[in-house]
């Protein structure tokens, strides 16, 4: 019991295992590791700081028709919905439009 208590005290003190809010992923690029398909999520790897996270991913509606989803290799996270990344290809015009709006 003492070892478990000490471990949790350490984890709380150092924020080990702590995950920032989902919004902290928005705008980051990610690598697709399980292709997205219509009606089923894929999976992406995203680097934030010195940690790598794997997240479920679904396509951003306005980007889904531009490039076939199986061809998406690198994406940008445009939104987070209940722990799932909403992504679009980095070179998609919809992403450029979002980036220009976010710069205002």
C-alpha positions in Angstrom: 0.0 0.0 0.0 2.8 2.4 0.8 4.5 1.8 -2.6 1.2 2.5 -4.4 0.6 5.7 -2.4 4.1 6.9 -3.0 3.7 6.2 -6.8 0.5 8.2 -7.0 2.0 11.0 -5.0 4.9 11.2 -7.4 2.6 11.1 -10.5 0.5 14.0 -9.1 3.5 16.0 -8.2 5.3 15.6 -11.6 2.2 15.6 -13.8 3.4 12.3 -15.3 0.7 10.8 -17.4 -1.1 14.2 -17.5 -2.8 15.0 -20.8 -3.6 18.6 -21.6 -7.1 19.4 -22.8 -8.1 18.1 -26.2 -8.0 21.6 -27.6 -4.2 21.6 -27.3 -4.0 19.2 -30.2 -5.8 21.6 -32.7 -3.4 22.8 -35.3 -0.8 20.1 -34.9 0.2 17.9 -37.8 -0.2 14.1 -37.4 0.8 11.0 -39.4 -1.9 8.6 -40.4 -1.2 5.1 -39.1 -4.7 3.5 -39.8 -6.4 5.0 -42.9 -9.7 6.8 -42.5 -12.7 5.5 -44.2 -16.2 6.7 -44.7 -18.2 5.6 -41.7 -15.2 4.3 -39.7 -12.5 6.2 -37.9 -8.8 5.9 -38.5 -5.9 6.5 -36.3 -3.1 9.1 -36.2 0.1 9.7 -34.4 0.7 13.2 -33.2 3.8 14.7 -31.4 3.2 17.2 -28.7 6.2 18.3 -26.8 8.4 15.3 -26.1 5.4 12.9 -26.1 3.7 11.0 -28.9 -0.1 10.3 -28.8 -2.2 8.0 -30.9 -5.7 9.4 -31.5 -8.8 8.1 -33.2 -9.4 10.3 -36.2 -12.3 11.1 -38.5 -12.2 13.3 -41.7 -13.1 17.0 -41.6 -16.4 17.2 -43.7 -15.2 19.9 -46.1 -12.0 18.1 -46.8 -13.4 14.6 -47.3 -14.0 14.9 -51.0 -10.8 16.8 -52.0 -8.3 13.9 -51.9 -9.3 10.3 -51.4 -9.0 9.5 -47.7 -6.9 6.3 -48.2 -4.2 8.6 -49.7 -4.0 10.8 -46.7 -0.5 10.4 -45.1 0.0 13.6 -43.2 -3.0 15.5 -41.7 -3.7 18.5 -39.6 -6.0 18.4 -36.6 -8.7 21.0 -37.2 -11.0 20.1 -34.3 -11.4 17.6 -31.4 -14.7 15.9 -30.7 -15.0 13.8 -27.5 -11.4 12.7 -27.8 -11.4 12.0 -31.5 -9.3 14.2 -33.8 -11.1 15.7 -36.8 -8.5 15.9 -39.5 -7.8 17.1 -43.0 -4.8 16.7 -45.3 -2.2 19.3 -44.8 -2.3 20.5 -48.4 -6.1 20.7 -48.5 -7.6 24.1 -49.5 -10.2 23.8 -46.6 -7.2 23.7 -44.2 -5.7 26.8 -45.8 -9.0 28.6 -45.4 -9.2 27.6 -41.7 -5.6 28.7 -41.1 -6.3 32.1 -42.7 -9.4 32.6 -40.5 -7.5 31.6 -37.4 -4.8 34.2 -38.2 -7.3 37.1 -38.0 
